[in-house]
Amino acid sequence: MSAEWWAPFEAYLAKERRYSRYTVRNYRQAFEDFYRWALSARLWERGVEVLSSRDVRDFVIEGQRRFDRRTLHNHVSGLRAWAKYWRQRNKLPTNPFVGIPLPKLERRLPTFLTEAQVVRLLESPLRLLENESIDAFTAWRDRLVMELIYGGGLRISEVVGLDYGHIDFASGVARVLGKGGKERVCPLGSVALAVVKKWRSEFAVRTTPSAPVVVTARHERLSPRVIQAGLKRYLTLADLPTEVTPHKLRHSYATHLLNAGADLRLVQELLGHAQLQTTQIYTHVSMARLQQIYAQAHPRA
C-alpha cells in the first residue's frame, strides 16, 4: 500500500476526527481495495493526481462484481473522504469520487428482537451460571454488556470505552463518546443501573474514574470481539437467530422505545444519530408492527 497517501489520512481520522478504530479500519479497507485495483489497471503509476471520474466509474463497475451494493457504497464514501482530504491539502486538483453514479440501495429495515426475545437473551448468562457452565464473573459481565446495549442504547465501541467516571450513579445516566467524538447522555434504566452497581460492588477491582467498567478476568478493557462471540453463544442458548449482532440489539432498543410512544427526536438523541433521517427507518419498523397487531386483532382487518 502507498503509505504516503494513506498514513496522514489515517492520523487525521483517528486524531482530528476521532473516529473509532473500526471506522478507520473500514476506511483503510476501502483505500487498500482501490489501491490494488489502480495498480492492476496501471493507473497508480500514472499518478494519483490525474485520476479522473471516468477511472472511478470503471472502478465502481468492476466493484459491482466483487461487493454487494452496500459495501460498494461504503467504499466509495470512504474514498470520497480520502480524496477530499488530499484536495484540501492541494495534492489533488479535483475529487474524482464526487457525483459518481452508484447502484441503488435496497431500503432494508433493521432487524430487531421482540421484548420477550430480549428477556430470554438477557437471562441467558445467569442460566449458564445456574448450570455451572460459566463462572459468576463472566455471567454478570456478559449480562452487564447486554444491559448497557439494550438498556442504554450504547454502541459496542461505547460499551468497551465506558469508564466509571462516565456514569452518574445518582441520576442513572452515562456520558458516552460516540461517532466523530460527539458526546451524548444516555439514561441507563433501573435494571441496567442495578446490574452496573452489583458488578461494581462484587466484581470490580478498580473503580476510579478512569477505570474501565467492562473488563476481562485480568481486569483489562474488554475487546469487542469477545462481546460478539459471547452474544452468539447466548443467542444459541436462547434459541434465537445467531445473526443478531450487538448493533441489532441496539435496533431493538430503538424500536421498543418507538413502539411505546417515544418521540422520534428523543430517540435520535439517545442513539446519537447526526441526522433524523437515520432514525426514521425505525418508524417503518414500528408501523409494520402496528399493522401486524391490527391485522391480528381487528375484525375487519
C-alpha positions as CSV (number, residue, x, y, z in Angstrom):
1,M,0.0,0.0,0.0
2,S,1.2,3.5,-0.8
3,A,1.9,4.7,2.8
4,E,2.4,8.4,1.9
5,W,-1.2,8.5,0.6
6,W,-2.7,6.6,3.5
7,A,-0.8,7.3,6.7
8,P,-1.5,11.1,7.0
9,F,-5.2,10.5,6.3
10,E,-5.4,7.7,8.9
11,A,-3.9,10.0,11.5
12,Y,-6.4,12.7,10.6
13,L,-9.3,10.2,11.0
14,A,-8.1,8.9,14.4
15,K,-6.7,12.1,16.0
16,E,-8.7,15.0,14.5
17,R,-12.0,13.4,13.6
18,R,-11.7,11.0,16.5
19,Y,-13.2,8.1,14.6
20,S,-13.3,4.7,16.2
21,R,-10.7,2.2,15.1
22,Y,-13.4,0.2,13.5
23,T,-14.4,3.1,11.3
24,V,-10.7,3.8,10.5
25,R,-10.3,0.1,9.6
26,N,-13.2,0.3,7.2
27,Y,-11.7,3.4,5.5
28,R,-8.4,1.5,5.3
29,Q,-10.0,-1.5,3.6
30,A,-11.7,0.8,1.1
31,F,-8.4,2.5,0.3
32,E,-6.5,-0.8,0.0
33,D,-9.0,-2.2,-2.4
34,F,-8.9,0.9,-4.6
35,Y,-5.1,0.9,-4.5
36,R,-4.9,-2.7,-5.6
37,W,-7.3,-2.1,-8.4
38,A,-5.5,1.0,-9.5
39,L,-2.2,-0.9,-9.5
40,S,-3.7,-3.7,-11.6
41,A,-5.2,-1.2,-14.0
42,R,-1.8,0.6,-14.2
43,L,-3.4,3.8,-13.0
44,W,-1.4,4.4,-9.9
45,E,2.0,4.5,-11.7
46,R,0.5,7.2,-13.9
47,G,-0.1,9.4,-10.9
48,V,-2.9,9.8,-8.4
49,E,-3.2,13.4,-9.3
50,V,-4.6,12.6,-12.8
51,L,-7.2,10.1,-11.6
52,S,-10.5,11.0,-13.4
53,S,-14.2,10.4,-12.8
54,R,-14.0,8.0,-15.7
55,D,-11.4,6.0,-13.9
56,V,-13.6,5.9,-10.8
57,R,-16.6,4.8,-12.8
58,D,-14.6,1.9,-14.1
59,F,-13.7,1.1,-10.5
60,V,-17.3,1.1,-9.5
61,I,-18.4,-1.1,-12.4
62,E,-15.7,-3.6,-11.6
63,G,-16.5,-3.4,-7.9
64,Q,-20.1,-4.5,-8.5
65,R,-18.8,-7.9,-9.4
66,R,-16.9,-8.2,-6.1
67,F,-19.0,-6.5,-3.5
68,D,-22.7,-6.1,-2.5
69,R,-24.2,-2.7,-3.1
70,R,-23.9,-1.5,0.5
71,T,-20.3,-2.4,0.7
72,L,-19.6,-0.6,-2.5
73,H,-21.4,2.5,-1.3
74,N,-19.4,2.4,1.9
75,H,-16.1,2.1,0.0
76,V,-16.9,5.0,-2.3
77,S,-18.0,7.1,0.6
78,G,-14.6,6.4,2.4
79,L,-12.7,7.1,-0.8
80,R,-14.6,10.4,-1.3
81,A,-13.5,11.5,2.2
82,W,-9.9,10.4,1.4
83,A,-9.8,12.4,-1.8
84,K,-11.4,15.4,-0.1
85,Y,-8.7,15.3,2.5
86,W,-5.9,15.5,-0.2
87,R,-7.7,18.1,-2.3
88,Q,-7.9,20.4,0.8
89,R,-4.2,20.0,1.0
90,N,-3.7,20.8,-2.6
91,K,-2.4,17.3,-3.5
92,L,-5.4,16.6,-5.8
93,P,-6.8,19.0,-8.3
94,T,-10.3,17.6,-8.0
95,N,-12.2,14.9,-6.1
96,P,-13.0,12.3,-8.7
97,F,-15.3,10.4,-6.3
98,V,-17.9,13.2,-6.2
99,G,-21.0,12.7,-8.2
100,I,-20.2,9.1,-9.3
101,P,-23.3,7.1,-10.1
102,L,-23.8,4.1,-7.8
103,P,-26.2,1.2,-7.9
104,K,-29.4,2.0,-6.0
105,L,-29.5,0.6,-2.5
106,E,-32.5,-1.5,-1.3
107,R,-34.0,0.0,1.8
108,R,-33.5,-2.6,4.4
109,L,-35.5,-2.5,7.6
110,P,-33.4,-3.0,10.7
111,T,-33.6,-6.5,12.3
112,F,-34.7,-6.5,15.9
113,L,-35.8,-8.8,18.7
114,T,-39.2,-8.8,20.3
115,E,-39.4,-7.7,24.0
116,A,-40.0,-11.4,25.0
117,Q,-36.9,-12.5,23.0
118,V,-34.8,-9.8,24.6
119,V,-35.8,-11.0,28.1
120,R,-34.7,-14.6,27.1
121,L,-31.4,-13.3,25.8
122,L,-30.7,-11.2,28.9
123,E,-31.4,-14.1,31.2
124,S,-29.1,-16.5,29.3
125,P,-25.8,-15.7,31.2
126,L,-27.4,-16.4,34.6
127,R,-29.0,-19.6,33.3
128,L,-25.5,-20.8,32.4
129,L,-24.3,-19.7,35.8
130,E,-27.0,-21.8,37.4
131,N,-25.9,-24.8,35.4
132,E,-22.3,-24.1,36.4
133,S,-21.4,-23.7,32.8
134,I,-19.6,-20.4,33.4
135,D,-18.3,-18.6,36.4
136,A,-20.1,-15.7,38.2
137,F,-17.6,-13.1,36.9
138,T,-18.3,-14.0,33.2
139,A,-22.0,-14.3,33.7
140,W,-22.5,-10.9,35.3
141,R,-20.0,-9.2,33.0
142,D,-21.9,-10.5,29.9
143,R,-25.2,-9.6,31.4
144,L,-23.9,-6.1,32.1
145,V,-22.7,-5.8,28.5
146,M,-26.1,-6.7,27.1
147,E,-27.9,-4.4,29.6
148,L,-25.8,-1.5,28.5
149,I,-26.6,-2.1,24.9
150,Y,-30.3,-2.7,25.3
151,G,-30.9,-0.6,28.4
152,G,-28.8,2.4,27.4
153,G,-28.7,2.1,23.6
154,L,-24.9,2.1,23.6
155,R,-22.8,1.0,20.6
156,I,-20.4,-1.8,21.2
157,S,-17.5,0.6,20.9
158,E,-19.1,2.8,23.5
159,V,-19.6,-0.1,25.9
160,V,-15.9,-1.1,25.8
161,G,-14.9,2.6,26.1
162,L,-17.1,3.2,29.1
163,D,-15.2,4.3,32.3
164,Y,-16.7,4.6,35.8
165,G,-16.1,8.3,35.6
166,H,-18.6,8.4,32.8
167,I,-21.5,7.2,34.9
168,D,-23.5,9.4,37.2
169,F,-24.9,6.8,39.7
170,A,-27.2,9.3,41.4
171,S,-29.1,10.2,38.2
172,G,-28.6,6.9,36.4
173,V,-27.1,8.3,33.2
174,A,-23.9,7.7,31.4
175,R,-21.9,10.1,29.2
176,V,-20.6,8.3,26.2
177,L,-18.3,9.4,23.4
178,G,-19.9,8.4,20.1
179,K,-19.1,8.6,16.4
180,G,-16.9,11.6,15.5
181,G,-16.1,12.3,19.1
182,K,-19.6,13.5,19.8
183,E,-20.6,13.2,23.5
184,R,-24.2,12.4,24.5
185,V,-26.0,11.4,27.7
186,C,-27.7,8.0,27.9
187,P,-30.2,7.1,30.6
188,L,-29.3,3.5,31.6
189,G,-32.6,2.5,33.1
190,S,-33.2,1.0,36.5
191,V,-32.4,-2.6,35.6
192,A,-29.1,-1.8,33.8
193,L,-28.1,0.6,36.6
194,A,-28.7,-2.1,39.2
195,V,-26.5,-4.6,37.2
196,V,-23.8,-1.9,37.0
197,K,-23.9,-1.4,40.8
198,K,-23.8,-5.1,41.5
199,W,-20.9,-5.5,39.1
200,R,-19.0,-2.6,40.7
201,S,-19.5,-3.8,44.3
202,E,-18.9,-7.6,43.8
203,F,-16.5,-8.0,40.8
204,A,-14.6,-4.7,40.1
205,V,-11.1,-4.3,41.3
206,R,-10.6,-0.7,40.2
207,T,-13.5,1.8,40.2
208,T,-11.5,5.0,39.8
209,P,-13.0,7.5,37.3
210,S,-10.5,6.3,34.6
211,A,-11.1,2.6,35.2
212,P,-13.0,0.7,32.5
213,V,-16.3,-0.7,33.5
214,V,-16.3,-3.8,31.3
215,V,-13.1,-5.8,31.7
216,T,-11.6,-9.2,31.2
217,A,-10.7,-11.6,34.1
218,R,-7.4,-9.8,34.2
219,H,-9.3,-6.6,34.7
220,E,-8.2,-5.2,31.4
221,R,-10.5,-3.4,29.0
222,L,-12.6,-5.9,27.1
223,S,-12.4,-6.2,23.3
224,P,-15.4,-6.0,21.0
225,R,-14.6,-9.4,19.6
226,V,-15.2,-11.1,23.0
227,I,-18.6,-9.4,23.2
228,Q,-19.5,-10.5,19.7
229,A,-18.5,-14.1,20.3
230,G,-20.3,-14.2,23.7
231,L,-23.5,-12.8,22.2
232,K,-23.6,-15.7,19.6
233,R,-23.3,-18.1,22.5
234,Y,-26.3,-16.6,24.3
235,L,-28.4,-16.4,21.2
236,T,-27.9,-20.1,20.7
237,L,-28.8,-20.8,24.3
238,A,-32.0,-18.7,24.0
239,D,-32.9,-20.3,20.7
240,L,-32.7,-17.0,18.8
241,P,-31.2,-16.2,15.4
242,T,-27.4,-16.2,15.7
243,E,-27.1,-13.5,13.0
244,V,-28.3,-11.0,15.6
245,T,-25.4,-8.6,16.4
246,P,-24.8,-6.2,19.2
247,H,-25.9,-3.4,16.8
248,K,-29.2,-5.2,16.2
249,L,-29.7,-5.4,19.9
250,R,-29.4,-1.6,19.8
251,H,-32.0,-1.7,17.0
252,S,-34.3,-3.5,19.4
253,Y,-33.8,-0.7,21.9
254,A,-34.8,2.0,19.4
255,T,-37.8,0.0,18.1
256,H,-39.2,-0.8,21.5
257,L,-38.9,2.9,22.5
258,L,-40.9,4.0,19.4
259,N,-43.4,1.2,19.9
260,A,-44.1,2.6,23.4
261,G,-44.7,6.1,22.0
262,A,-41.3,7.7,22.4
263,D,-40.7,10.9,20.4
264,L,-38.6,10.3,17.2
265,R,-36.3,13.2,18.0
266,L,-35.7,11.9,21.5
267,V,-34.8,8.5,20.1
268,Q,-32.4,10.3,17.7
269,E,-30.7,12.0,20.7
270,L,-30.5,8.7,22.6
271,L,-29.0,6.9,19.7
272,G,-26.5,9.7,18.8
273,H,-27.6,9.9,15.2
274,A,-26.4,13.1,13.5
275,Q,-29.4,13.1,11.0
276,L,-33.0,12.5,11.9
277,Q,-33.3,10.5,8.6
278,T,-31.1,7.8,10.1
279,T,-33.5,7.3,13.0
280,Q,-36.6,7.5,10.8
281,I,-36.1,4.0,9.5
282,Y,-37.3,2.7,12.9
283,T,-40.7,4.3,12.3
284,H,-41.1,1.9,9.4
285,V,-40.4,-1.0,11.7
286,S,-42.9,0.4,14.3
287,M,-45.6,0.9,11.6
288,A,-45.1,-2.7,10.4
289,R,-45.6,-3.9,14.0
290,L,-48.8,-1.8,14.3
291,Q,-50.1,-3.2,11.1
292,Q,-49.4,-6.7,12.2
293,I,-51.2,-6.1,15.5
294,Y,-54.2,-4.5,13.6
295,A,-54.3,-7.5,11.2
296,Q,-54.4,-9.9,14.1
297,A,-56.8,-8.1,16.3
298,H,-59.4,-6.1,14.2
299,P,-62.4,-8.0,13.0
300,R,-62.4,-6.1,9.7
301,A,-58.6,-6.2,9.1
